[in-house]
Amino acid sequence: MDLNDYFDPIEIDDFKSSNLLEDNLLSQMQIHTKDKPIENIDNSQIVLFSLTDNEDELFGVNKIRKKLYSLAEINKSIILYDLGNIKQGKTKKDRFIALQDIVMKLINADVLPILICLDKNYHYAIYKAYSKLGKYINLTGIDSKIHLQNGFLNDIFNNDNEALFSFCNIGYQQYFTSRKAIEKLEEHNQEAFRLGHVRSNISIVEPVLRASNSLYINLSSIKQTDAPGNNDASPNGFYSEEACQLLKYGGISDKISSLAIYGFVAENDINNQTSHLIAQMLWYFLDGFSNRKYEFPSSENSNYTKFIVNINSTFNEIIFYKSENTDRWWVEIPYIASRNAKNYIVPCNYNDYQKACKNEIPTLWLKVYKKINL
């Protein structure tokens, strides 16, 4: 598979300007241009690319590129590659298949793809890439709405959920969300966090992002005043600083292997505010990636403390782990179907440990227990 057959190159001169920082991100990236075809992709850690349905969308994405390239460089040990824009082909189905093939190749090579795209329904192609590789997926979306009646989540939940282990929606707004959608998530032991709940303590979703494989953010989840350039703007949502913090959590996560940003509409973008915000969100993700710790509790990793909490229930005890380096927490969930299977360890937070100490079974523990045992 030659990636040059899938991508249109970038006109690099369009992104150079006189006000670039001396140590800018542009100087750190490898870029697919007419003179420099794609090669040595396996040496990259992160690749950026876009998918557009028309020239107007491509113009908007390139505004994001220009802002991103002008930002300060990150850890020079991180190898970044901008592949360009997926060739439009004749139909949307062509673009869907191309995206699926590209993501399969990148994930299989342990390269993290970052997609910028208007239509969030293309994320189904990313989901299918994981599925065809035989991987279970923990999918997390940052979105103001939970789209279970139509779109790609409907396809996953109703027709193609064999590869889905967990789904979580972060930042949904209650007046946009039907009670049936919440009930359906609860029925499948999946999660959703209201906007107000997350904004009151944004760190509560860090364990969710730490457990995720694929992350996407719909720009409609951000306040209209902070991100006017999207196709479903609303007065309420995350502030720009909070969106950057969520992407920083995603970057730090050892497990996240794909990221997508959806919903940018350049013609609605007042003073290039949204394109600049997206660039900063991506910068925070990249900065987080450069600080990944790879400290999952295991027999090879001794830099954690094990806590055994006895509780008065049929489960008798719950086992927690705390990193000595970062103070992050994990909890162990037992398999009951097989005595030979290793117990399942998932990220959690200190509040889960505190609940167990009060003789309460943490909600996270129960949800995961039901998924793997029932």
C-alpha positions, 0 to 999 in steps of 0.5 A: 500500500503506497500512501502517495496514492491516497493523498494530495500533497501540501503546498508548503509555501502557503503556510510560511509567514514572516511571524513564525517563531524561530523554533516553530512546529513547521521546522519539526514536521516532515511534510508531504509536498510535490517535491517530497513524496511520502516515505519512511512513515513507519519511523513517525510517531504521529501523522496529521491529515485531513479529509474534505468533501470539497474545496471550501472544506480544504481551504478551512483545514489549511487555515488550521494548518497555518495556525498549527505550524506557527506554534512553538515546537514540542519535544524534538524526539517526537517525529511528526508527519503531515500527509496532506489531504485524502484524495476526494475520489468520485464518491463519499464511499470512496473517501470512507474506504480510503480512510479505513485503509489508511487508519488500518495501515497506520495503527498496524505500524504503531503510528497515531493518526490525527484526522481533521474533518467536517463530517463526524460520521467518517469516524465509523471508518476509523471504528471499522479499521480497529474492527478489521484489525481484530482489536476491541475499542474503547471509544470516547467522544467529546460532544454536546449531543449523544447521536444514537438515533442516526449517524455512525453511533447508531450504526455501531450500537445497532448493527456493528458493536462486536468490536466495541468494548466501551463508549463514553460521551463527555460533555453532553448537554441535557436539553439536547439529549433524549432520556432514551439515549441515556437509558440505552447507554446505561443498558449497555453499561456505557457512560456519559458525563454531563457538561456541568458535571465535567466542568465542576471537576474536569479531572473526573474524566481523565481516567476515561481518556486514559482507558480510551483507544480512539478519541474524537471531539465535535466542535459543537461541544465548545461554547459558540463565543470560543469556537464560532466556526462550527456547523452546530454552534451553541451558547453553552459548552466547554471553554477553550481552556477546558477543551485544551485540557481534555486534549492534553489528557488525551495526549498523555493517555498511553492507550489513545491511538487515534484522534479526530476533530470534527465540525469546522466550518471556515466561513463561520469562523470570526477572526480565525478564532476557531482555526487558532483554537483547533491548532492550540488543542492539537498542540496540547495533544502533541505536548501531552503525547510527548509526556506519556509515562507508560506506567500501566501496573504490571509484574514488570513495573514496580513503581506503584503501590497496591491497596486491597480494600475489604468490603462487605459484599459478595465480592469481598475485596477490591484491589487498587494500584497507585503510581508512585510517579504520577499519583494516578490510580487503577482498579482491578476487576476479576474475571469469573468465567475463567480462573486462568484469565488475568484480571482486568485492570482499568484506570480510575481515580482517587474518589473510586478508592475512597468510595471502596473505603466507605464500603461502596462499590465504585460505579466504574468497577460495577460497569466493567465487571458486568461487561466482562462477566455478564 
